[in-house]
């Protein structure tokens, strides 16, 4: 999706809709002792690629004891998802808010079987799977 920045007119309409005159008015409910004045000492911004590399570097420095069970993730652990899954799930035959009636549901099932059999046949190098 393309990024379309707000114009000054858009911002003025938003301020008017919520009953404020500027950005500072949006933060008046935050107590003064909880607000930061001045510039923050933040590092230079990173691209997504640089940030991923940086986080991997930090992760590699962590020391996790093998005799302790690590429960971080609450059951969601690293696992392999085949690349074609995103392609299939993104197809309109499988992704819709419309609730189909029985013949259309059967068509979706048939489409799923067709896709599965086609991929299986290609993987195995046979004509029919």
C-alpha positions in Angstrom: 0.0 0.0 0.0 1.3 3.4 -0.9 1.9 6.0 1.9 -0.1 9.1 1.5 0.9 11.8 4.1 -1.7 14.0 5.7 -2.0 17.5 4.4 -2.2 20.5 6.8 -5.9 20.6 6.0 -6.4 17.0 6.9 -4.6 17.6 10.2 -6.7 20.6 11.0 -9.9 18.6 10.4 -8.6 15.8 12.7 -7.8 18.4 15.5 -11.2 19.9 15.0 -12.9 16.5 15.2 -11.3 15.7 18.6 -11.6 19.2 20.0 -7.9 20.3 20.2 -5.9 23.1 18.6 -2.5 21.3 18.2 -0.4 18.3 19.0 0.5 19.5 22.5 -3.1 19.5 23.5 -3.2 15.8 22.8 -0.7 15.2 25.7 -2.2 17.5 28.4 -3.5 14.5 30.4 0.0 13.1 30.8 1.5 14.5 34.1 4.5 16.8 33.6 6.8 14.5 35.6 6.1 11.7 33.2 6.9 13.7 30.1 10.4 14.0 28.6 11.6 17.4 27.7 14.3 17.9 25.0 15.9 15.5 22.6 16.2 11.8 23.4 19.5 10.1 23.0 18.5 7.6 20.3 20.8 5.8 17.9 20.7 6.6 14.2 17.8 4.9 12.4 18.4 1.5 10.8 17.0 -0.1 7.7 15.0 -3.3 8.2 18.0 -5.3 7.0 20.4 -3.6 9.4 18.0 -4.0 12.3 17.6 -7.7 11.7 21.4 -8.1 11.5 21.8 -6.1 14.7 19.1 -8.2 16.6 20.8 -11.4 15.4 24.1 -10.1 16.8 22.5 -9.4 20.2 20.8 -12.8 20.2 24.1 -14.6 19.4 25.6 -13.0 22.6 22.9 -14.4 24.9 23.9 -17.4 27.0 21.1 -19.8 27.7 21.9 -22.7 30.1 21.1 -26.1 28.5 20.1 -27.6 31.8 17.2 -25.2 32.2 14.0 -25.4 30.2 13.3 -22.2 28.4 9.6 -21.4 28.3 9.7 -18.2 26.4 7.2 -18.3 23.5 4.4 -20.0 25.4 4.2 -22.9 22.9 5.0 -21.0 19.8 8.5 -22.1 18.7 10.5 -21.9 15.6 9.2 -24.2 13.0 9.4 -24.6 9.2 6.6 -23.3 7.0 6.9 -24.3 3.3 7.2 -21.3 1.0 4.2 -22.2 -1.1 1.9 -21.8 1.9 1.8 -18.0 1.7 1.1 -18.2 -2.0 -1.9 -20.6 -1.5 -3.3 -18.8 1.5 -3.2 -15.5 -0.5 -5.3 -16.8 -3.3 -8.8 -15.5 -3.5 -10.3 -19.0 -3.7 -9.2 -19.5 -0.1 -9.4 -16.0 1.4 -12.7 -14.3 1.4 -15.1 -12.8 3.9 -18.0 -14.2 1.9 -19.7 -17.2 3.5 -20.4 -19.6 0.6 -23.4 -21.9 0.2 -22.8 -25.7 -0.1 -21.9 -25.9 -3.9 -19.4 -23.1 -3.4 -17.9 -24.8 -0.3 -17.5 -28.0 -2.4 -15.8 -26.0 -5.1 -13.3 -24.6 -2.5 -12.6 -28.1 -1.3 -12.1 -29.3 -4.8 -9.8 -26.4 -5.5 -7.7 -27.3 -2.4 -7.5 -30.9 -3.5 -6.5 -29.9 -7.0 -3.7 -27.6 -5.7 -2.4 -30.3 -3.4 -2.4 -33.0 -6.0 -0.8 -30.7 -8.6 2.1 -29.8 -6.2 2.5 -33.4 -5.1 2.7 -34.5 -8.8 5.3 -31.9 -9.5 7.4 -32.8 -6.5 7.3 -36.5 -7.3 7.7 -36.0 -11.1 4.6 -37.9 -12.0 1.6 -37.1 -14.2 -1.1 -37.8 -11.6 -0.9 -37.9 -7.8 
